Structures are given as structure tokens and as C-alpha cells.
């Protein structure tokens, strides 16, 4: 897919091709669990009935107040949401504002909760009919959601406007620090707050000013200053106010993908992964295992466009994961966040990650595009590099609204 600005009609057509090619990364790969006993194609607000505890294990909590799978304080909070009145400190400012004019109603029958954790902080998703409530513990408060059953006409998913998160794949090998090795994968995931979004790959050989000083390949920022320095470098290069990062290593990525049952995807063209003992990933629809997804996302040498092709493949894996996540429904989010927390790192707090991942479930696949920040090849001393050019800068400008479709 070209990353230059396109006329609206061509952009929409290109997006449909991208979605078809991918059928639709770290974070999104973990957000794809299909709850036990529920078909993956169930409606987003009701998919699944399994519940999890803060450690991600199955819970058989009895029904309380018509809500299954929730601790008593969470039940009480949800009843306050449906009962009307001021939520006070029991809701974030944005969620409180969204719920201020809600119409009180009985909690729908069959309401379910799924509880997990994000980097040690409890998180929960409650589904009730078409309503979804997002909450963060340990003193439970509502941080977002959507409530058509209460007459709330728009989702509340944190601050209004576009948001971006940087997904980093660390090149750390056994015994090496996850957060102080080269970034093998750099993908900016964006949402425009209106049902659209995008995934933008950054070629790792881009030669740019580093936030830690001097110039270097963009993926070296993490070596010198950790993932926060990597985010700052990407912010300065792209001009996008990236909110934060999620980072995962090769082994963690494979584990998360396998735990979630693989990634369904349509491979446009057969790939022979030279770095993975010539593993053959055939063209066509299939479900990639963790090892296969990693091989597909890392292959470069056998691709005609090298690093650009690799970045494109990474975007395809992320979009495929996003579609699977949407089919699994928001009820799967807490379990997925728990799974990722065991092997990954992030500077996003529980409220930020919960509202961002829930926002992925509101996206229209035909309004989600992808691109790769490209440039001309060059040299810096003995290093082969990619020189940032006008094409990449147009892509950055196009992504400023959080949408690449």
C-alpha cells in the first residue's frame, strides 16, 4: 500500500483491499481471546460468558444484583450507573460527563462481568444488553463505555479526539533486557475517535534525530534511553502526540498469540522466512501460530521491498488481530490485558489502556487504513540507512487526525 495522500475514493478502495488482504504487534495480538463457550462471531457487546479474576483465572462468582462474575463493590458501582444520580468520584471526568444525562433503567438480564489486571491494577468490562461499562480498581470507578440502553448516544472512551499508541517489538534475546535493546518493530496505532483509525509502520533503518542526542537509526533510541526515549523520538519525527507505548519481545509475542488461539489472516503472497529455517507461510486464508506470525512479521531478506515489506507485513498482522479482537467482543479485553501483562511492558495506566483497547471495538473496518513511513536508501558512514523524505512526511500529515483510511 502506498503511504502518500490519496483522493477519497481511492483511499476507501485501498482500505478495502488492505482489509481483504489481511482478513485484517504486540498489544492487538493479545486482545483476541475468544471466551469459552462463545462463538467468535457473537455481537461485540454480548460475546462470551466467561469471567476472570484479577489473575486471569476462571471465576464462578454467584449472581449479585443480576450481574454475574463481579465482586460486590463492582456490582454496587454498576447498579449506581443504572440507578441514575451523580457518580461523584466513582467515575472519571469524561465518563461522568457522558453519564450525567443518562436515563435510569433496570440492569438488563444476563449482565456479565469479566475481571482481569493490567500491570497489577484490576480492570473490568461489564456487558449488559448493548451496553458496555469499563471500570478500573482496586477502588472501582467507571472510566468509559457506551450505554445506548441508558439513552447515552456516544461512547465515552477518554479524552475526545484522536489518540495514538506506539507498539514496539523488542529484539531482546535470552538474558537481554526487554526495554534496552533495539526496537525490531515500530508500529503507530491510531484512532480518530469517530470510528476510524490506522496503523503506520516505521522502517527501522530511518535515519533521524534521536531524543537521546545526535542522529541514528530510529530503532536505536530504545537502546540509548529505553522505550520512553523511543516514544519521544517517534513523536518528534512524526509530529504525532503519541500517548505511550506497549513493548513485547519475540518469545512473549509467540506465547500471547498461541494462548489466544492464533491469528486468522489472509496471506497475499507465499513467504519463505529465511531467518526461521526457511519456514514457508503459504498464500491464502489461514490461522498463524505464534511462531508463524513472528516469522511473517520479521521476514525481510526475501521480500522485494525489504524493510518496507516487513513493516507492511507487521501492519497486516496487527489489523488481522484487530478484526479477531472485534469479533471476540469487549468482554475478552480483561483476560487479554492480563495475558499481555505477564510478558510485556507499558507506560500506559489501566484507564488509558482499557479505553484505548475498547475503542478498537468501535472501529469500522472500512475506515481503518495502513501505511509505511518510507524513504530513499542512503549511507551514514558504513551503515545502510533510509532517508526520511516527502512521501513519509505526507503520511505523517495524513495521520494527524488518527485515520489512514
ABEGO torsion letter per residue (X at the ends): XBABBBBAAAAAAAAAAAAAAAGXXAAAAAAABBBBGBBAABBAAABEABBBBAAGBBBABBBBGGBBGBBAAAAAAAAAAAAEEBAEAABBAAAAAAAAABBBBBBBBGBBBBBBBBGGBBBBBBBBEABBBBBBOABBBBAEEBBAAAGBABBBBEBBEBBBBBBBBBABBBGBBAAABBBABBBBBBBAGAGBBBBBBBBAABBBBBAAEEBBBAAAAAAAAEAAAAAAAAAAAAGBBBAEBBBBBAAAAAAAAAAAGEBBBBBABBBBBAAAGGBBBBBEBBBBBAAAAAAAAABAAABAAEAAAAAAAAAAAAAAAAAAAAAAEAAAAAAAAAAAAAABBBABBAAAAAAAAAAAAABBAAABBBBBBBBBBBBBEABBBBBBBAAAAAAAAAAAAGBAX
